[in-house]
C-alpha cells in the first residue's frame, strides 16, 4: 500500500505525463485515434461535436471517400483515457479541463500532437470527396433544407470543413502536401462552389455564384497559393476563368 501511495503522481504535470505515456503504449489503432483526437481538441477553431469528430478521425490523405462510417464515441473517449470528455448535452468533445490545453501548449508534450497541417489536409481531403462533385441549384441553396438533407446531414464534418478549411490551410500553406491538397480541391469547380454555398449558408451570409479559384484562395488569405496561381506555377489543369 505504501509503495502504491508513493507512486501516485504528486503534481498535475506528472499525472498528465503518466496519462500520455499510457496513451502511447496502447495498440497502434487506439494510439492513433487518441493522438488525432487530442490534436483536434487542441487546434480546432471550435469544439467538434462527436459525430463530426468521428468522421474526421477516419479521413485519410488523398482518399476520395470515407473508408468507414467513422469511429464510435466510446472508442474515441476510451482511447484518450481521461484527457477528453464528451458533453452529452451539447455533443461537444473537449479536454476534461483547461489545464490540459495549457499543458499541451508546452514542450515537449506539444510535439506529441500531430502537426497543424494534419487538420488542413483532413479538411481539404474531406471537401474533395467525390460525393460533393455535383452542381447545386442556387434557389435550393438559399432555402438550404434540401441541400442539407441530401448532402451534409450524412456528412456531419462537412460544415466544420467548409467554414474553417481556410484557417487551417492558411497556417500551413507553405507545406507542399497542403498546397497540393489545396489545388486538388480548388481546381474542381463543383466542389469549390459547393463549399462556398455551404459556408455562406452556415454563416447566414449571401452567396455569390461562380467564384474563381483565385477569388476563393484570396478571400481565405492563402497568399502562397495565390502567388502560385498568379505566377502560373500550378501544375494542375485549373478550370476556365481561374485568373
N, C-alpha and C positions, 0 to 999 in steps of 0.2 A: 504493500500500500504506500509506504513512504517513498519507494522508488518511483511509483506511478505519479505521486504528487510532485516529486522533484522534476519529473519530465514534462509537466504541464508548462505551456508557454507562459512566460512572465510578462510579455508585452503584446499589444496588438500586432506589431510588426512581426514578431516571432510566430504568432498564431497564423498570420496571413502567409508567411513563408512556408509553414507546415502544410497549409491547405494547397498552395501552389505546387509544392513538391508531390503531394499525393495525386493531384490532377495529372501531373506529368508521368506518374507511374502507372496510370490506367492503361488499358489496351489502346491501340492506335486510334480506333474509331471514336472512342469516348474522349480521348485526349484532344483529338482534332475538333470534335463538336464543342468541347469546353473552350478551347483557345479561340475558335471563331465566335462563340457566344460572348466571351469576355471582350473581344475586340470590338464587337458591335456595341456592347454596353458602354464601352469607354469612348468610342469615336462617333457614334451616331448623333445626328442632329436633333433627334427627339427619341424618347424611349420607343422601341419597337414593340408592337403587340405580338403576342405569342404566335399567332397564325402567320404574321409577316416574317418573324424570325425563323420559324420552322422551315419556310420555303427558302429564305436567303441562305440558310446553312447548307443546302444541298445543291446550290448553284456551282457549277464547275466552269472554269475559263474555257471559252470557245464552244461550249455545248449549245446547240440550237433549241434545246427544250430541257425541262426538268427531268432528271433521271429517276426521280421518285416523287411521291406526294409530299415529302418533307419529313423532318424529324418529329417525333412525338414530344409533347410538352414535358412528359415525365423524364424522357431521356435527356432533354436539354438541361433541366434543373438538376437532375441527378449527376450529370457529368461535371457540373461546376461545383459540386459539393455544396458548401454553404456560402459561396461568393454571390450568388444571384437569387432573386426571388421573383415569383410570378404573381402579380397582383390580380386576384380573381375578379375584383370589382371593375377594374379598368382594362384587364387583359394585357397590361404592360409588363415587360421584363426589364429589370434593372438590378443594379448592385444592391446587396442587402442593406448597405449603409454608406453614406457619403465618404466615410473614411477609406473604404475600399477604392473608390475612384481616386482619392488623393494618394493612396499608397501606390497605385499603378502608374501614377504620374512620375514617380521617382525611378531612378536606376538602382539595381539592374533589372528590376521586375518589369519595367516598361518594355524592355527588349524581348520579354517572353510573349508579349502580344504580337499578333500579326502586324505587318507594316500597313500604313494607311492606304496604300494602293490596292490592298485586298478589297476594301469597301468600294472603291471606284470601279474595279474590274467586275465585281459582283453586280453592281447596279447596271453597268453598260452591257454585260452579258445578258442580264435579265431583260432589259429593254430591247435587246436584239433577238429575242426569241422569235421563231417562225410564226407563232400564233398571232403576233402583233403586226405582221406584214400584210395588212389589209387596209384598203381605202375606207374611210368612215364618212358618212354623210354629215355635213355640218349642222343641219337642222336637228338631227338626233343628238348630236353632241351638246347642243345648247340645253336640251332637256336633261340629258345625262343619264336617265334611268336605264334606257335600253343599252347604252354603251357599257354601263357598269355591270348590268346583269349578265351580258353576253361575254364580256372580256375581263373586266377587272375583279369581279367578285370571285371567280375561280383562281385568280392570281393575286392574292392579297398583298404581296410585296410590291406590286406594280406602283401603287400610289406613292410609297416612300421613294422608290427608284426614280419615278418621274419628277418628283419635287426636289430631290437632293442629289441626283447624279452629278449635276454641275458643281456643287460644293465639293464633293469628294474628288471629282476629276481635277478641278482647279488646283487643289492642294498637291496633286501628284502627277500633273500632266507632263512633267519632264521625263517620267519613266516611259521607256519605249513601249512596254506592254500596254500601258494605259493609253498612249497615243494610238496604237494600233486598234485597240478596242473602241476608242472614240471615233475613228474614221470608219470602222466597220459598221458602227451603229448609225452615224450621221449620213453615210452615203445612201442609206435606204430611205427613200422619200416617204414611203408609207409608215415605216416605224418612227421616223422623225416627226412627222405630222401627228401621228397618234400620241406620242409623248407630249407634244406641245398642247394638244387638245385636252388630254387628261390633266396635265399640270394646271392649265387655265381653269378647268372645272373644279379642281380641288381647292384652288386659291380664290374661287369666286371672281375671277378676272375675265375680261373679254378675250375672245380667241381671234387671232389674226391668221388666216389661212395662207398657205404657200410660202412659209418662211424658209429661206435658203439655208444651206449648210453654214455659210459664213455668218449669217444673222444669228442662228441658234448658238453657234460657238461664241460669238461676240457677246450676246446677251447673257451668257453664263460665265463671262470673264476668262475664257480659255485663250490666253494670249499666245501661248506656244502653238496651239492648234491653228489659230487664225493666221499666224505668221507663216506656217507651212502652206496654208491654203493660198494666201496672197502671193507667196514666192513660187507657187507651183511645185512644191516639194512632195506633194502627196502622191503615193504610188497606187492609189486606188482609183477606179473609174467612178467619179462622182456624178450625180445626176445633173441634168442640164440646168444651168442658171445658178450654180453654187456660188459664183463670184460676182 
